[in-house]
């Protein structure tokens, strides 16, 4: 299997901000991310966007797998959040390896199953989750131990699948309660304990 992968796989690179795939593309190769991160999102007809998941180094893109197997175009967009290096494997090689190699088949479909569960959680959060709780969770994830986040209200709305006005209203409430301090394009977490308590309240 290793020899076949080395022989038939190809290395592709994308610059930060570049589109990796979009709704006009029908994938003909499986993609494994070697370095970097890809944000996968979906937009509505009226321009609302929601982030479905991110592909990190060492992972494959489940949407690419699904669309390649069904021979359908993507219904979402993948954007390189950092510079990206990926390994692609042509569909005919994928089909052969999936049929002949148990370890390859387990790897691909285990990743597929995990990502499907993640997507179901996104649907559950959007449909049933309290927005203030979800926003508190997202702020804690994005700050990464730095206490400060460089982002916009619109970017947070895209992450959560809601309107910018909703995010702005909740952030203003957080600020009044002393949890955060806002400046243009920047949010400082002032009371992480309160945010953590809110994030865990459901």
N, C-alpha and C positions, 0 to 999 in steps of 0.2 A: 504493500500500500504506500509506503514512504517513497519508494522509487517512482511510482505513478504520480504521486502528488508533486514531487520535485520536477518531474518531466513535463507535466501538463498545466501546472498552476502558473499564474502570472501575477506580477507585482504591479499595483496601481497606486498612484498618489493623488491627493487632493489638498489644496491650500485651504487654510481657515476661511470660512464663509462661503466656500464653493459648494454648489449643489452636487451631491453624490448620485441622487436619483430623484425622479419626479413623476407626476401622473402621466406624462407622455411616454414613459419608458416601459418596455417589457423586458425584464431581466433574462439573460441567457447564461448567467454564471452565478454560482454560489459565492458569497463574499464572507471572508474571515478578516476581522480587523486585527492588524498587527500592532499598530501604535495609533494613539489619538482617540477621538470621541466623535460620534455622529449623533445628532439630534433628529429624531423621526417625529414629524408632526403632520396633522391633517387640518385642512382649512374648509370652512363651509362656503356656500355660494355667496353669503353676505360678508365674507372676509374674516369671520371669527376663526381663530386658530387654537388648537389644543396640542400640547406635547404628549405623544403617546408613550415614548420610552427613549432611552439613549443606548447606543451600542458602544461598549467600552472595549479596550484592547483585550484580545483573547476570546472575544465573542463573535458569533455569526449574527447576521441580520435576519430575524425570523420573517419579516415581510418580504425580503428578497427570496427566501426559501419558498414561501407560500405562493408568491406570484410566478416564480420560475416553474414550480410544479403544476400550477393551473394554467400556465402560459397566458396570463392576464397582465395588464398594465398595473403599475403601482396606483394605489388610491391615497397615497400620502407622499410626503417629501422628506428626503434626507439631506441635511446640511452639515458640513464639517464644522464642528465647534472649535476644533484645533486643527493643525496640520495632521493629515491622516495618511497612513500607509496600510494598504489592505492586500490580501491575497485572494485572487479570484480563481474559481475552478469551473471550467465549461460544463454545461448541463449534461452532455453525453458522458463525461468522466464522472460527474456526480452520480448519474443513474447507475453506472457500472459499479462504482465503489459502494453505493448504497445496497446494491443487490448482492455483492460478493463479500463485503467486509463488515462483520458484526460490530466491531469497535467504531468504525466510521458511522454506521447507521445509528448506533446508540448515542454517539456524540451529537449528531445533527438533531435527532428527534427529542433528545433530552433538553437541548437548548430551546427547541421549538415549544416544548411543553411548559418550561419555566416562563418563557416570555408570554405565552398565552394566558397563564395565571396572572402575570403582571398586568396585562391588558384588561382582564376582567376586574382587577382591583381598580384600575383607572375608571372604568365604566361605573363601578359601584360608588367610587368617591364622587364622581360628577353627578350621578343620579341622586345619591342619598347623603353625601357628606356635608357637614356644616362648613360654610366657606371660611369662617374665621378660624376654625380648627385647622383646615387644610392650609390656609395661608401661614399660620404659625408654624406648622410642620415644615412648609417649604422654606421659610426664612431660616429656620434652624439648620436645614440641609445645606442651603446656599452659603451660609456664613463660614462654614468649614473651620471653626475655631478662631476666626479673625475678628469677630464682633462687628464687622462692617461688610456690606454687600454693595457692589456696584451693579445696579440694575434700574429698570424703569417700571412704572406701574403697568404699562402695556406688556412688557416682557413677562411680568408675574401673572398677568391675566392670561397670556398664552399658555403658560405652564399649567394653569389651573382650569382652563377651558371656560372662562367666564369673561365678563365685560370689564374694561379698564375702570369704569365708574364704580363698579362693585369693589374692586381692589382698593381704589383710592379712598372710598368711604371707610373700609375696614382699617386701612393703614392710619387714617386720621384718627380713628377711635383708639388704635393701639398707641398712637402718640399722646393723645389726651390722658391715657391711663399710665403713661410713663414707661411703656415697654420698649419703644423705639424713638429715634430722632431722625427726621428726614431732611435731607437737602437735595438739590437737583441731581438726579441720577445716583443717589447714594442713600443707604439706610443703615443706621447704626443701632445695634441691639443694646439697649440700656438695662433691660431686666429680663435676662435669659431664663431665669427661674420661673417667672410668670408666663413666658411664652411656652416653656416646656410643660408647665401645669395645664395650660390651655390645650396644647397639642395632644396631651394624654387624656383629655376629658371625655373622649368618646370611646 
